[in-house]
């Protein structure tokens, strides 16, 4: 243990070391540096890993970074990096380089000549150029959803496989700001990676790990899978840059190895000694006789020879010196060497959140930063999933349109400075623009697929159609031209609803309309009950301002009502609804017109279903939630507060895009007395609360649901008092939670959190609020001896339980100062219309539920899927009878009366370029999470794809770049022994005759199908 550091201890105190060199340097002649050495047993081996960390957008846009424009902001050109690296690698077959971001590499590859392509393939085959991670970007690990992480990784891996027939072996997450459990086991071991390498861990954690040599661990991120999905994890002893004095970028001020004795400043002895001293310092905090030097940094190697010349010299002279050995290496070579050492490694469980780099600098602000962008990404993630399904169901690729542009933009948006909200404003605008373009192209695919599917009465063969469907991407602010149009007497508004989930669902649809005299009919001709709710002023103001901002023109007058009706849609299928004007004079439609009331009693109760909520009319605030069906009953209060952002005047650390740093004062309650109005109706009850001129909230309790949907509208956050504000919603329940709460990991596993506590070290609490914030993508819940209180979210946010019984979510942030982590501008988002600019207003939803202890998992998992994959609505205008005569009104793509089990989600159904179909099925529950659903599930592919013959089925790893049967895992020894652990439940190989897929808890299985 500890490598050979002790052997070399005397060398640290060297005064002079005399080199005896051969005649190779006489008269300053050409030197052939010996870089051919490999690993040497019995010596300390310094693995030089040459890399360039190339952000897919940050201070500049992704295209600016690629071509090297806008260099007044940052001198960076990835095209130069790749050109230069390839040239340098070709000069010496021993040189090596690793590259990650396929968003850049694929831009570069498309521009290369046949000769260059051949040379690069040779470099890849020889192991000189190695792709690590291999995704479209180096994704974030806090604000990214696991489906997006899988998709962007698969996108990159597919290119690498197709072009080079290679499968990356190493994870390289060197810059994300904390590291998730899902990254370790799912985006690591389940991909077939042997290791994952990263730089950013908490400063207290790093100090402890350097002291006991536990920077490198075996990481078991999954409680369910245990050792079967563990991975070797290497946390660097410092940043991902080279050690001090060894950064050789041509623009840097560094001391080169000057080995020509005919020139001044000859320094071979000095630089070799410098190298050995730095290596020994690292060896003293690392186990085994192998250490890694990350030879690179952000956008380095723009003139690669500057780096490689120096590394050539160090390899040559250090090895000639003989005290240690150094070599060109890669993370794969390094990991193999660590594994061969037969060392026992510390065990790491759970994750590496939250991350702080100093006592008052917790990187927990970015969990929420730029909430509108985070919502747009999450919304399009679910839309991309549905669009690919419809592309498949519609018969494959459509001429001239595809979902690739959305795949590209979503993959780019998972970058750790994109979805995080930590890029400059102009770069953020570029991300949004790319997403918008991708969404528009995907919308064309969806419309084409739905048109041909509904036009086909057979249900089996998709027919070409001239039908023009439209969708409403701004429905959340009541802008939907299709439903706002006047419906002619002989026409109906046709609403085609598509369900991307694998089970049937019944939900309330809301669309804006300009009349209340409608009749709604389903596909069987039944009258469907409707409810009309007048638009509130908050929505009208949002619509008026943001349609101008988004669309550039003045919108029509705001619609009069929200029309609500219940839609029932089969799994992976669609249903059609018709909205028609009442033709007979003096006769009204079948809807209930709700009226906004100001209650007179001291307490009101709302809820048309089992779940009820009571509010105090005096304070205008929530008092209690209770469920008459389950018996769950919790006194609970909800309010809005804001943390004042530190301006950096206490010390130099301000709150900013990355860092959440309150100014030391308790959070400010926005209102203790809230004006309240109520709407009752057969489908939904609503409570409207005006917490302040810039915070409006609507709480909705729908018929047949077991939760409350809370819609918040926050902004513009006022800053005229000179104080930045970080706005939270806080729910205070009468529950004894004993410091414990649970948050999800990338929307997948739930991890136990304990306030002011870390599993791996004795935490010194410096920031009691920021240091207890965790990333949330699915939800947060807490419990006591009787009850569970759960909250689900519609985008990535930060959340915490700062006091027992409390749950808080940070929903919006606006700051006036930069936090000093590189972005160089305050997080102060504004929107302009003509000459008027104001701070960004954000609208979104969260969902509250109460349950008896041990029964909340079903609601969290099933509702979480519904939030991620909402019903997709498409509109057109037609004569109802004509439509019924020529269209398929209701259908499922699966066998009739078949649906996926309620513990299984379809997370990928995609036609690939070669015509094969990528299928992923995910078990939604962890082992022991739910008595009924944490069990083996079965999916019958024959019933999932009726009318199609599956000619070939191959099970693959998660990113579909290697067959599952070909995956090989390195075995690792655990310090103190492996311990007793139960074997995880996993599905058996699929029988080609029965075609039944088994899934154990938390299992995701990936297949390539040919029909």
Residue pairs with C-beta under 8 A, 6 or more apart in sequence:
1 213
1 287
1 288
1 343
2 213
2 283
2 284
2 286
2 287
3 44
3 283
3 286
3 287
3 288
3 289
3 290
3 291
4 42
4 43
4 44
4 283
4 289
4 324
5 44
5 280
5 283
5 284
8 44
8 276
8 280
8 283
8 323
8 324
11 276
11 280
11 323
12 277
12 280
14 273
16 269
17 269
17 272
17 273
17 321
18 269
19 268
19 269
19 272
19 317
19 320
19 321
21 268
21 320
24 31
24 32
25 31
25 259
25 260
25 261
27 262
28 260
28 261
28 262
28 263
31 259
31 316
33 312
33 313
33 315
33 316
34 315
34 316
34 319
34 320
35 92
35 94
35 95
35 311
35 312
35 315
35 316
35 328
36 94
37 315
37 319
37 325
37 326
37 327
38 327
39 45
39 290
39 325
39 327
39 333
39 337
40 325
42 289
43 289
43 323
43 324
43 325
44 279
44 280
44 283
44 289
44 290
44 291
44 324
44 325
45 289
45 290
45 291
45 324
45 325
45 326
45 327
45 337
46 275
46 279
46 291
46 293
46 318
46 324
46 325
46 326
46 327
47 290
47 291
47 292
47 293
47 326
47 327
47 329
47 333
47 334
47 337
48 293
48 295
48 311
48 314
48 315
48 326
48 327
48 328
48 329
49 96
49 98
49 292
49 293
49 294
49 295
49 296
49 329
49 330
49 331
49 334
50 95
50 96
50 97
50 98
50 295
50 296
50 301
50 307
50 308
50 311
50 328
51 97
51 98
51 99
51 100
51 172
51 174
51 240
51 294
51 295
51 296
51 300
52 78
52 81
52 85
52 99
52 296
52 297
52 298
52 299
52 300
52 301
53 100
53 138
53 174
53 175
53 240
53 296
53 297
53 298
53 299
53 300
54 65
54 76
54 78
54 81
54 100
54 101
54 104
54 298
54 299
55 65
55 175
55 298
55 299
55 415
55 416
55 417
56 62
56 65
56 101
56 103
56 104
56 136
56 137
56 138
56 412
56 415
56 417
56 418
57 65
57 412
57 415
57 417
57 418
57 423
57 427
57 430
57 431
58 65
58 417
58 422
58 423
58 424
58 427
58 822
58 823
59 73
59 74
59 423
59 424
59 427
59 822
59 823
59 824
60 69
60 70
60 73
60 74
60 76
60 424
60 427
61 70
61 426
61 427
61 430
62 103
62 104
62 412
62 430
63 69
63 430
64 70
65 76
65 77
65 78
65 104
65 299
66 77
66 78
66 79
66 104
66 107
66 108
67 77
67 79
68 75
68 76
68 77
68 78
68 79
68 80
71 77
73 424
74 299
75 251
75 299
75 302
76 298
76 299
76 302
77 299
77 302
78 101
78 104
78 108
78 299
79 107
79 108
80 302
80 303
81 299
81 300
81 301
81 302
81 304
82 99
82 104
82 105
82 108
83 108
84 301
84 302
84 303
84 304
84 305
85 97
85 99
85 129
85 301
85 304
86 116
86 119
86 120
86 123
86 129
87 304
87 305
88 95
88 97
88 304
88 305
88 307
88 308
89 95
89 96
89 97
89 123
89 128
89 129
90 119
90 123
91 305
91 308
92 308
92 312
93 126
93 128
94 328
95 128
95 308
95 311
95 312
95 328
96 127
96 128
96 129
96 130
96 328
96 329
96 330
97 128
97 129
97 130
97 301
97 304
98 129
98 130
98 131
98 132
98 172
98 330
98 331
99 105
99 129
99 130
99 131
99 132
100 131
100 132
100 133
100 134
100 135
100 138
100 172
101 135
101 136
101 137
101 138
102 131
102 134
102 135
102 136
102 137
102 155
102 156
102 159
102 160
103 136
103 137
103 156
103 408
103 411
103 412
105 131
105 159
106 159
109 117
109 120
109 159
109 163
112 120
120 129
121 163
121 164
123 129
124 130
124 131
124 164
124 166
125 164
127 330
130 168
130 330
130 332
131 160
131 164
131 166
131 168
132 168
132 169
132 170
132 171
132 172
132 330
132 331
132 332
133 153
133 156
133 168
133 170
133 171
133 172
133 173
134 153
134 156
134 157
134 160
134 168
135 152
135 153
135 155
135 156
135 157
135 411
135 414
136 152
136 153
136 155
136 156
136 408
136 411
136 412
136 414
137 152
137 411
137 412
137 414
137 415
137 416
137 418
138 172
138 173
138 174
138 175
138 176
138 415
138 416
139 148
139 149
139 152
139 153
139 176
139 187
139 414
139 415
139 416
139 419
140 176
140 177
140 414
140 415
140 416
140 418
140 419
140 420
141 173
141 176
141 178
141 179
141 180
141 182
141 183
141 416
141 746
142 176
142 177
142 178
142 180
142 353
142 366
142 367
142 420
142 775
142 796
143 366
143 367
143 374
143 419
143 420
143 421
143 775
143 777
143 796
144 414
144 419
144 746
144 777
144 796
145 378
145 381
145 746
145 747
145 777
145 796
145 868
146 182
146 186
146 187
146 746
146 747
146 748
146 777
147 381
147 385
147 747
147 868
147 907
147 908
148 377
148 381
148 410
148 414
148 419
149 182
149 183
149 186
149 187
149 414
149 746
150 186
150 187
150 907
150 908
150 920
150 958
150 959
150 1004
151 381
151 384
151 407
151 410
151 411
151 908
152 410
152 411
152 414
153 187
153 191
153 958
153 959
154 918
154 958
154 959
154 960
154 961
155 407
155 408
155 411
156 411
157 167
157 168
157 191
157 959
157 960
157 961
158 912
158 959
158 960
158 961
160 166
160 167
160 168
160 961
161 167
161 961
167 192
167 957
167 961
167 962
168 191
168 193
169 192
169 193
169 194
169 195
169 331
169 332
169 335
170 193
170 194
170 195
170 196
170 197
170 330
170 331
170 332
170 335
171 183
171 187
171 188
171 191
171 193
171 195
171 196
171 197
171 231
172 196
172 197
172 198
172 331
173 179
173 183
173 196
173 197
173 198
174 197
174 198
174 199
174 200
174 236
174 240
174 294
175 199
175 200
175 240
175 416
176 198
176 200
176 416
177 200
177 355
177 363
177 366
177 416
177 420
177 658
178 200
178 201
178 351
178 352
178 353
178 354
178 355
178 363
178 775
179 196
179 198
179 200
179 201
179 351
179 352
179 353
180 221
180 351
180 352
180 353
180 745
180 746
180 775
181 221
181 222
181 350
181 351
181 745
181 749
181 751
182 221
182 745
182 746
182 748
182 749
183 196
183 221
183 746
184 196
184 219
184 220
184 221
184 222
184 229
184 230
184 231
184 233
184 351
185 220
185 221
185 222
185 225
185 229
185 230
185 231
186 221
186 222
186 229
186 746
186 748
186 958
186 1004
187 958
188 196
188 219
188 221
188 229
188 231
189 225
189 228
189 229
189 230
189 231
189 969
190 229
190 957
190 958
190 1004
191 957
191 958
191 959
192 957
192 958
192 962
192 967
193 231
194 231
194 232
194 332
194 335
194 336
194 339
194 969
194 970
195 231
195 232
195 233
195 234
195 331
195 332
195 334
195 335
195 338
196 219
196 231
196 232
196 233
196 234
197 233
197 234
197 236
197 292
197 331
198 233
198 234
198 235
198 236
198 352
199 235
199 236
199 238
199 239
199 240
199 294
200 352
200 355
200 357
200 363
201 209
201 235
201 352
201 355
202 352
202 354
202 355
202 356
202 758
203 356
203 357
203 358
203 359
204 356
204 758
204 761
204 763
204 764
205 352
205 758
205 760
205 761
206 215
206 235
206 237
208 214
208 760
208 761
209 215
209 235
209 285
209 760
210 237
210 285
211 285
212 346
213 285
213 286
213 287
214 346
215 234
215 235
215 236
215 237
215 285
215 286
216 232
216 233
216 234
216 235
216 286
216 287
216 338
216 345
217 232
217 233
217 235
217 345
217 346
217 347
217 348
218 230
218 231
218 232
218 233
218 345
218 346
218 347
218 348
218 972
218 974
219 230
219 231
219 232
219 233
219 348
219 349
220 226
220 227
220 229
220 230
220 347
220 348
220 349
221 229
221 230
221 231
221 349
221 350
221 351
221 745
221 749
222 229
222 749
222 1002
223 349
223 749
223 926
223 927
224 749
224 926
224 927
224 984
224 1001
224 1002
225 984
225 1002
226 981
226 982
226 984
227 974
227 978
227 981
228 983
228 984
228 986
230 972
232 335
232 338
232 339
232 345
232 970
232 972
233 348
234 292
234 331
234 334
234 335
235 352
236 292
236 294
237 282
237 285
237 286
240 294
240 296
240 297
241 247
241 294
241 296
241 297
242 248
242 293
242 294
242 295
242 296
242 297
243 278
243 282
243 293
244 278
245 254
245 255
245 274
245 278
246 254
246 275
246 278
246 293
246 295
246 310
247 254
247 297
247 300
248 254
248 256
248 295
248 306
248 307
248 309
248 310
248 311
249 297
249 300
249 301
249 302
249 303
249 306
249 307
250 302
250 303
250 306
251 302
254 310
255 267
255 271
256 309
256 310
257 267
257 268
257 271
257 310
257 313
257 314
257 317
258 265
258 266
258 267
258 268
259 266
259 268
259 313
259 317
260 266
268 317
271 314
271 317
272 314
272 317
272 318
272 321
275 314
275 318
275 326
276 318
276 321
276 323
276 324
279 291
279 293
279 324
279 326
282 291
282 293
283 289
283 291
287 343
287 345
288 337
288 338
288 341
288 343
289 341
290 334
290 337
290 338
290 341
292 329
292 331
292 334
295 307
295 311
296 307
300 307
301 307
311 328
314 326
315 326
315 327
315 328
318 324
318 325
318 326
319 325
319 326
335 970
336 970
339 970
339 971
339 972
342 973
343 973
344 973
344 974
344 975
344 976
345 972
345 973
345 974
345 975
346 975
347 974
347 975
347 976
348 760
349 759
350 751
350 752
350 759
351 745
351 751
353 774
353 775
354 362
354 363
354 364
354 770
354 771
354 772
354 773
354 774
355 362
355 363
356 362
356 363
356 766
356 767
356 771
357 363
358 653
359 764
359 766
359 767
360 646
360 651
360 653
360 661
360 766
360 767
361 653
361 659
361 661
361 819
362 659
362 660
362 661
362 767
362 770
362 771
362 773
363 658
363 659
363 821
364 659
364 660
364 770
364 771
364 773
364 774
364 798
365 655
365 656
365 657
365 658
365 659
365 660
365 661
365 726
365 770
365 798
365 813
365 819
365 827
366 420
366 421
366 422
366 657
366 658
367 660
367 773
367 774
367 775
367 776
367 796
367 797
367 798
367 799
367 810
368 374
368 421
368 726
368 796
368 797
368 798
368 810
368 811
368 812
368 813
369 420
369 421
369 422
369 657
369 658
369 813
369 827
370 421
370 428
370 657
370 827
370 829
371 421
371 795
371 797
371 811
371 812
371 813
371 842
371 844
372 829
372 840
372 842
373 418
373 419
373 421
373 428
373 431
373 432
374 419
374 421
374 795
374 796
374 797
375 794
375 795
375 842
375 844
376 432
376 435
377 410
377 413
377 414
377 418
377 419
377 435
377 795
378 794
378 795
378 796
378 868
380 406
380 410
380 435
380 438
380 439
381 410
381 868
382 500
382 868
382 869
382 870
383 406
383 439
383 442
383 872
384 403
384 406
384 407
384 410
384 442
385 500
385 869
385 907
385 908
386 446
386 498
386 500
386 869
386 872
387 403
387 406
387 442
387 443
387 445
387 446
388 403
388 908
388 909
388 910
388 911
389 500
389 572
389 906
389 909
390 445
390 446
390 449
390 450
390 453
390 498
391 397
391 398
391 402
391 403
391 445
391 449
391 910
391 911
392 909
392 910
392 911
392 917
393 449
393 453
393 462
393 572
393 893
394 445
394 448
394 449
394 450
394 452
394 453
394 462
395 452
395 461
395 462
396 911
396 915
397 911
398 444
398 445
398 448
398 449
401 441
401 444
401 445
401 448
402 441
402 445
403 438
403 441
403 442
403 445
405 437
405 438
405 441
405 442
406 435
406 438
406 439
406 441
406 442
407 438
408 434
408 438
409 431
409 434
409 435
409 437
409 438
410 435
410 438
412 418
412 431
412 434
413 419
413 431
413 434
413 435
416 422
417 423
417 427
417 823
418 428
418 431
419 796
420 657
420 658
421 428
421 657
421 827
422 657
422 658
422 821
422 823
423 431
423 823
424 823
424 824
424 825
425 825
425 829
439 473
443 471
443 473
446 471
446 498
446 872
446 874
447 468
447 469
447 470
447 471
447 874
449 462
450 469
450 496
450 498
450 574
450 874
451 465
451 466
451 467
451 468
451 469
452 462
452 463
452 464
452 465
453 462
453 574
453 888
453 891
454 465
454 467
454 496
454 574
454 576
454 887
454 888
454 889
455 463
455 464
455 465
455 467
455 886
455 887
455 888
456 462
456 463
456 888
457 886
457 887
457 888
458 888
459 888
459 891
460 947
467 876
468 876
469 496
469 874
469 875
469 876
470 481
470 482
470 874
470 875
470 876
471 872
471 873
471 874
471 875
472 479
472 480
472 481
472 482
472 483
472 511
472 873
472 875
474 480
474 546
474 547
474 550
475 510
475 511
475 512
475 873
476 843
477 539
477 542
477 543
477 546
477 547
477 843
478 512
478 535
478 539
478 540
478 542
478 543
478 558
478 559
478 562
479 512
479 543
479 547
479 555
480 511
480 512
480 875
481 556
482 493
482 875
482 876
482 877
483 493
483 511
483 512
483 513
483 559
483 563
483 579
483 875
484 512
484 513
484 514
484 556
484 559
485 493
485 877
486 514
486 515
487 493
487 515
487 518
487 579
487 580
487 581
487 877
488 877
489 581
489 583
490 879
491 580
491 877
491 878
491 879
491 880
492 578
492 579
492 580
492 877
492 878
492 879
492 880
492 883
493 578
493 579
493 580
493 875
493 877
494 576
494 577
494 578
494 875
494 876
494 877
494 878
494 880
494 883
495 509
495 511
495 567
495 576
495 577
495 578
495 579
495 873
495 874
495 875
496 574
496 575
496 576
496 873
496 874
496 875
496 876
497 509
497 567
497 569
497 574
497 575
497 576
497 577
497 871
497 872
497 873
498 569
498 573
498 574
498 871
498 872
498 873
498 874
499 505
499 569
499 570
499 571
499 572
499 573
499 574
499 575
499 871
499 872
500 572
500 869
500 872
500 906
501 571
501 572
501 865
501 866
501 869
501 900
501 905
501 906
502 571
502 572
502 894
502 899
502 900
502 904
502 905
502 906
503 571
503 899
503 900
503 902
504 568
504 569
504 570
504 571
504 899
505 568
505 569
505 866
505 871
506 566
506 567
506 568
506 569
506 704
507 566
507 567
507 866
507 871
508 564
508 565
508 566
508 567
508 683
508 684
508 702
508 703
509 564
509 565
509 566
509 567
509 577
509 871
509 873
510 562
510 563
510 564
511 562
511 563
511 873
512 535
512 558
512 559
512 561
512 562
512 563
513 532
513 559
513 560
513 561
513 562
513 563
513 579
514 559
514 560
514 561
515 560
515 561
515 581
516 532
516 560
516 561
516 588
516 589
516 591
516 593
517 581
517 582
517 588
517 589
518 530
518 563
518 579
518 580
518 581
518 582
518 589
518 590
518 591
519 527
519 579
519 580
519 581
519 582
519 589
519 590
520 527
520 528
520 529
520 530
520 563
520 565
520 577
520 578
520 579
520 590
520 591
521 527
521 528
521 577
521 578
521 580
521 880
522 528
522 568
522 575
522 576
522 577
522 578
523 575
523 576
523 577
523 889
523 890
524 890
527 590
528 565
528 566
528 577
528 590
529 565
529 566
529 590
529 591
529 592
529 682
529 683
530 563
530 564
530 565
530 589
530 590
530 591
530 592
530 683
531 563
531 564
531 565
531 591
531 592
531 593
531 594
531 681
531 682
531 683
531 684
532 561
532 562
532 563
532 564
532 591
532 592
532 593
532 594
533 561
533 562
533 564
533 594
533 679
533 681
533 684
533 686
534 560
534 561
534 562
534 594
534 595
534 596
535 558
535 559
535 560
535 561
535 562
536 596
536 688
536 696
536 698
538 696
538 713
539 558
539 713
540 558
542 713
542 841
542 843
543 555
543 558
544 555
544 558
545 831
545 833
545 838
545 841
546 831
546 841
547 553
547 554
547 555
548 554
548 555
548 833
548 834
549 831
549 832
549 833
561 593
563 579
563 591
564 681
564 683
564 684
565 577
565 683
566 683
566 703
566 704
567 575
567 577
567 871
568 575
569 575
569 871
570 890
570 891
570 892
570 899
571 892
571 894
571 898
571 899
571 900
572 892
572 893
572 894
572 906
573 890
573 891
573 892
573 893
573 894
574 890
574 891
575 889
575 890
576 883
576 887
576 889
576 890
578 880
578 883
580 880
581 589
582 588
582 589
592 681
592 682
592 683
594 679
594 680
594 681
594 686
595 679
596 677
596 678
596 679
596 688
597 677
597 678
597 679
597 680
598 676
598 677
598 678
599 617
599 676
599 677
599 678
600 617
601 617
602 616
602 617
602 618
603 614
603 615
603 616
603 617
603 623
604 614
604 615
604 617
604 678
604 687
605 612
605 613
605 614
606 612
606 613
606 614
606 615
606 678
606 680
606 685
606 686
606 687
606 699
606 701
607 613
607 685
607 701
608 680
608 681
608 682
608 683
608 684
608 685
608 701
608 702
608 703
609 701
609 702
609 703
609 704
609 705
609 706
610 627
610 628
610 629
610 630
610 706
611 625
611 626
611 627
611 701
611 705
611 706
611 707
611 708
611 850
612 625
612 626
612 627
612 628
612 701
613 622
613 624
613 625
613 687
613 699
613 701
613 708
614 622
614 623
614 624
614 626
615 621
615 622
615 623
615 676
615 687
616 623
617 676
618 673
619 672
619 673
619 674
620 673
620 674
620 675
620 676
620 689
621 637
621 638
621 639
621 674
621 689
622 636
622 637
622 638
622 699
623 635
623 636
623 637
624 633
624 634
624 635
624 636
625 632
625 633
625 634
625 636
625 708
625 848
625 850
626 632
626 633
626 634
626 850
627 633
627 706
627 850
627 851
629 706
630 706
630 851
630 852
630 855
631 852
632 787
632 850
632 851
632 852
633 787
633 850
634 733
634 734
634 735
634 787
634 789
634 850
635 733
635 734
636 731
636 732
636 733
636 734
636 789
636 850
637 731
637 732
638 710
638 729
638 730
638 731
638 732
639 669
639 670
639 671
639 672
639 691
639 729
639 730
639 732
640 669
640 670
640 671
640 691
640 692
640 695
640 697
640 714
640 727
640 728
640 729
640 730
641 667
641 668
641 669
641 670
641 727
641 728
641 730
641 808
642 667
642 668
642 670
642 717
642 725
642 726
642 727
642 728
643 660
643 662
643 663
643 667
643 668
643 725
643 726
643 728
643 769
644 662
644 663
644 665
644 668
644 723
644 724
644 725
645 654
645 655
645 661
645 662
645 663
645 723
645 724
645 725
645 726
645 813
645 815
645 816
645 817
646 653
646 654
646 655
646 661
646 662
646 663
646 664
647 654
647 663
647 723
647 724
647 816
647 817
648 654
648 817
648 820
650 663
650 664
652 820
653 659
653 661
653 819
653 820
654 661
654 815
654 817
654 818
654 819
654 820
655 661
655 662
655 663
655 724
655 726
655 815
655 817
655 819
656 815
656 817
656 818
656 819
656 820
656 821
656 823
656 826
656 827
657 815
657 818
657 819
657 821
657 823
657 827
658 819
658 821
658 823
659 770
659 819
659 821
660 726
660 769
660 770
660 773
660 798
660 810
661 767
661 770
661 819
662 726
662 767
662 769
662 770
663 723
667 728
667 730
667 769
670 691
670 692
670 695
671 691
671 692
671 695
674 689
674 690
674 691
675 689
675 690
676 687
676 688
676 689
677 687
677 688
678 685
678 686
678 687
678 688
679 685
679 686
679 687
679 688
682 703
683 702
683 703
684 700
684 701
684 702
684 703
685 700
685 701
686 698
686 699
686 700
687 698
687 699
688 696
688 697
688 698
689 696
689 697
689 698
689 699
690 696
691 697
694 714
694 715
694 716
694 717
694 718
694 841
695 712
695 713
695 714
695 727
696 712
696 713
697 710
697 711
697 712
697 713
698 710
698 711
699 708
699 709
699 710
699 711
700 708
700 709
700 710
700 711
701 708
701 709
702 709
706 849
706 859
707 792
707 847
707 848
707 849
707 859
707 863
708 847
708 848
708 849
709 845
709 847
710 729
710 845
710 846
710 847
710 848
711 843
711 844
711 845
712 729
712 811
712 842
712 843
712 844
712 845
712 846
713 841
713 842
713 843
714 727
714 811
714 812
714 841
714 842
714 843
715 812
715 814
715 839
715 840
715 841
715 842
716 814
716 838
716 839
716 840
716 841
717 725
717 727
717 812
717 813
717 814
717 839
718 725
718 839
719 725
719 814
719 816
719 828
719 839
722 816
723 816
724 813
724 814
724 815
724 816
724 817
724 826
725 813
725 814
726 810
726 812
726 813
726 815
727 810
727 811
727 812
727 813
728 808
728 809
728 810
728 811
729 808
729 809
729 811
729 846
730 806
730 807
730 808
731 789
731 791
731 806
731 807
731 808
731 848
732 803
732 805
732 806
733 782
733 789
733 805
733 806
733 807
734 805
735 782
735 783
735 784
735 787
735 789
735 804
735 805
736 784
736 785
736 804
736 805
737 782
737 783
737 784
737 801
737 804
737 805
738 784
738 804
739 754
739 755
739 756
739 757
739 801
739 804
740 752
740 753
740 754
740 755
740 782
740 783
740 801
741 753
741 755
741 780
741 781
741 782
741 800
741 801
741 807
742 750
742 751
742 752
742 753
742 780
742 781
742 782
743 750
743 751
743 753
743 774
743 775
743 776
743 779
743 780
743 799
744 750
744 751
744 776
744 777
744 778
744 779
744 780
745 751
746 777
747 777
747 778
747 864
747 868
748 778
748 1002
749 926
749 1002
750 781
750 926
750 929
753 772
753 774
753 801
755 772
755 800
755 801
755 802
756 763
756 765
756 768
756 771
756 772
757 763
763 771
765 771
768 802
769 800
769 802
772 800
772 801
772 802
773 798
773 799
773 800
773 810
774 780
774 798
774 799
774 800
775 796
775 798
776 793
776 796
776 797
776 798
776 799
776 809
777 793
777 796
778 792
778 793
778 860
778 864
779 790
779 791
779 792
779 793
779 860
779 864
780 790
780 791
780 793
780 799
780 801
780 807
780 809
781 788
781 789
781 790
781 791
781 807
781 856
781 860
782 788
782 789
782 801
782 805
782 807
783 789
783 853
783 856
784 853
785 853
786 852
786 853
787 850
787 851
787 852
787 853
788 850
788 851
788 852
788 853
788 854
788 855
788 856
789 807
789 848
789 849
789 850
790 848
790 849
790 850
790 851
790 856
790 859
790 860
791 799
791 807
791 809
791 846
791 847
791 848
791 849
792 846
792 847
792 849
792 860
792 863
792 864
792 867
793 799
793 809
793 846
793 847
794 844
794 845
794 846
794 867
795 844
797 809
797 810
797 811
798 809
798 810
799 807
799 808
799 809
799 810
800 807
800 808
801 807
801 808
802 808
809 846
811 842
811 844
812 840
812 842
813 827
814 827
814 828
814 829
814 839
814 840
815 826
815 827
815 828
816 826
816 828
817 826
818 824
818 825
818 826
828 839
829 839
829 840
830 837
830 838
830 839
830 840
831 837
831 838
831 839
831 840
831 841
845 867
847 863
847 867
849 856
849 859
849 860
849 863
851 859
854 931
857 925
857 929
857 930
857 933
858 902
858 930
858 932
858 933
861 903
861 924
861 925
861 930
861 933
862 902
865 905
865 924
883 889
892 898
893 945
894 943
894 944
894 945
894 946
895 942
895 943
895 944
895 946
898 940
898 943
898 944
900 906
900 921
900 939
900 944
901 937
901 938
901 939
902 933
903 923
903 924
903 925
903 930
903 933
903 934
903 935
903 937
904 921
904 922
904 923
904 924
904 937
904 939
904 999
905 921
905 922
905 924
906 919
906 920
906 921
906 922
907 920
907 921
907 922
907 1004
908 918
908 919
908 920
908 1006
909 917
909 918
909 919
909 920
910 917
910 918
911 917
911 918
912 918
912 1008
915 1010
916 1008
916 1009
916 1010
917 1008
917 1009
917 1010
917 1011
918 960
918 1006
918 1007
918 1008
918 1009
919 1006
919 1007
919 1008
919 1009
920 1004
920 1005
920 1006
920 1007
921 939
921 997
921 999
921 1004
921 1005
922 999
922 1003
922 1004
923 937
923 999
923 1000
923 1001
923 1002
923 1003
923 1004
924 933
925 933
925 934
925 1001
925 1002
926 934
926 1001
926 1002
927 934
927 984
927 985
927 1000
927 1001
927 1002
928 934
928 1001
929 1001
934 1001
935 1001
936 985
936 987
936 998
936 999
936 1000
937 998
937 999
938 996
938 997
938 998
938 999
939 996
939 997
939 999
940 995
940 996
941 950
941 953
941 990
941 995
941 996
941 997
942 950
942 994
942 995
945 1011
948 1011
949 1011
950 995
950 1009
950 1010
950 1011
951 1010
951 1011
952 1008
952 1009
952 1010
953 990
953 992
953 995
953 1007
953 1008
953 1009
953 1010
954 963
954 1007
954 1008
955 963
955 964
955 965
955 989
955 990
955 1005
955 1006
955 1007
956 962
956 963
956 964
956 1006
956 1007
956 1008
957 963
957 964
957 967
957 1006
958 1004
958 1006
959 1006
960 1006
960 1008
964 1006
984 1000
984 1001
985 1000
985 1001
985 1003
986 1000
986 1003
987 997
987 998
987 999
987 1000
987 1003
987 1005
988 998
990 996
990 997
990 1007
997 1005
997 1007
999 1005
